[in-house]
Amino acid sequence: MSKTNWELTEADKDRYSRQMRFGAIATPGQTRLKNARVLLCGCGALGTVLANTLVRAGVGFIRLVDRDFVETSNLQRQVLFDEEDAAQGVPKSVAGAKKLNQINSLVTVEPVVAHIDRGNILELAKDVDLILDGTDNFEIRYLINDAAIKLGIPWVHGGCIGSHGQFMTILPGDTPCLRCVFEAAPGPGEAGTCDTAGVLGMTINIIASYQATEAIKILTGKLEAVNRDLVYLDCWENTFRKIKIAPLKGKVDCPCCTHNRFEWLDGEQGAQTTSLCGRNAVQIAHAKPIKLDFELLTKNLAHLGNVSSTRFLLRFSAEDCDFTVFPDGRAIIKGTDEPDRAMALYARFIGH
Amino acid sequence: MDLMTIYLDNAATTWPKPESVYQAMDKFARESMANPGRSGHSMAKASEKVLEDARVALNRLFEGASPDRWAFTLNCTDALNMAIKGVLNDGDHVITTDLEHNSVNRPIRSLELSGRITVTKIASDEGGTLDPQEIAKAFTPKTKLVVVTHASNVLGTVQPVEEIARITRESGALILVDAAQTAGLLPISLDKTPIDLLAFPGHKALMGPTGTGALYIGPRVTIRPWREGGTGGDSKTETQPTDYPYFLEGGTPNIMGISGLLAGIKWVTQQGIEKIHQHENSLAKKLSEAIANLPGIRMLGHQDWSKKVATVSFTIEGLEPYEMGNILDSSFAIAIRPGLHCAPHIHGAQSTFPDGAVRASLGPFNTEEDIDALIGALKEVLGE
């Protein structure tokens, strides 16, 4: 995908000298990194660690996409931001790009303030060599998977919650894709989210570092070094598990990478949002209805202290918004008229 | 749409459609979906004939002056815009009402805000009916147009349009009737009632598909086309040909949709609009009576079913309309329409702004079982 053919300058050679002394990278690898282009989806916890690592490592171009604004509660784990960013409420991708430019002015960081959806992901991904998952929800991960398989671009999935996390590398045509391994996303309310179950900064750093390592392997062309397992680790419980997924390739009847049915890109899966006219509210509904476990969701949201439910609906408040959730997964979020914000809040508190 | 869904949103669009409507569109699409033309090849002529047949059918049903006076539109909004923007001139005065849909409110309000017209808005009474005498009092020497709905899309209340049309005719102004909720359901005679402009969708009580509508332009009306282009006929003139209906129909029409509308009109005529209206209203009356006394329910508009179409709107204490709509959809597979129904002024008048109301609206294919399901669901939810 890279169209450039830049050579390393003296400034490059000086800056990256320690990395270049690592035999698997050396001059050819560093040159490839200089000409490499990466789409980084999300500039939050995983995203800031990934961006920080890759910019320092000399990846020539990073497109950094996030729709959120920096808040104080981000600072515990989102390494590119400081108190001033939070006080000013700067968009994460903009604050991140500014900091990254100070870290390494030899590379290009393109900030994009946007929610990633099926309307923009192909455009965001069309000119990159690699996609990195710095998101916090499954909906966008399946969308990334669709786009990556469709465009033939490798991507590295990563996800964290509490003290555990997982990562997985997808090389289209070579390894199983996300849907080969996880046919369906955990239902909303089933998996917990960072807002309901919390997350440790250490977990983030470990998983993002593994993702970044995979990224460097792919971008330097060392595909033989790529980790082909699904890796799951818990830094509190001291567990590290490698799940062999390579045999799944071609064995599972994958709608995405076997049949080229891109259900998230085509809108057959995923959520739809509707702004409710004049109500400062957004309704979210799933293209395919799901079954929400109110009991589990009530437990997950108990810390908010304001959850009430009947057989037909569940209500709670968070982030100055009132949520009404229905058994088939749909929700009305009052207090915002921005569909993107509503989707982000849904992902944070209900899941997906 | 899940076939198990109990569909009670017929005021938005009727569903399902008669089998003959599906078949007509399928046949047309396969056999003769050419671009219509009056002097073209045989498929073009067949396509043109669908348009002519539909105009003749509409003219018969509504007893208009001539089939040529019916211009096909995208929907009722398109027809209303065509009328309002095509008829009004700078300095004109318009009389309208608080019952209107935004397809009337918005074009009129934007002309008013740009300083081009003045507007008087007549309030309906508590039950949701207009007093023609209030309209009579609003005329000024500059009154060019009266725009009134035939039946409220929120309350279902039928308005005395015959009387209002007569008063308007006496004043010399024009009247535009929005028949979105009534065309195909209530008898409308353009021969007996002096209506100058009649706008309606093809996809509601006339049982056609979405994407169809029409505007009747009476002989007293001078109108400007708001869409100009090819007409399949006279290509020599530099501007839009002035012969009706082509004057108002630039561009390829939705002929496939109109083939469905034609089948819909035939079906409605065969069934008898009176019979359909009675069927729907008997269900609506039953629904209204069964839920009016449930705890926390407030019915909107009068409940005299001899002066309504089959629309039942209500609010529920402690549950917002959107919440009730989602409960009915997610737990009971019942489709109703919550909210403001694009008619904010009447919700304001009924003190249901901005939350709106729950609206159940019936169609010819609804049954007693459908109504019982909604009644049962409401009882179950309110019993919690």
Boltz contact constraints between the chains, C-beta under 6 A:
constraints:
  - contact:
      token1: [A, 278]
      token2: [B, 354]
      max_distance: 6.0
  - contact:
      token1: [A, 310]
      token2: [B, 384]
      max_distance: 6.0
  - contact:
      token1: [A, 312]
      token2: [B, 327]
      max_distance: 6.0
  - contact:
      token1: [A, 312]
      token2: [B, 331]
      max_distance: 6.0
  - contact:
      token1: [A, 312]
      token2: [B, 381]
      max_distance: 6.0
  - contact:
      token1: [A, 324]
      token2: [B, 323]
      max_distance: 6.0
  - contact:
      token1: [A, 326]
      token2: [B, 326]
      max_distance: 6.0
  - contact:
      token1: [A, 326]
      token2: [B, 330]
      max_distance: 6.0
  - contact:
      token1: [A, 327]
      token2: [B, 330]
      max_distance: 6.0
  - contact:
      token1: [A, 328]
      token2: [B, 330]
      max_distance: 6.0
  - contact:
      token1: [A, 332]
      token2: [B, 322]
      max_distance: 6.0
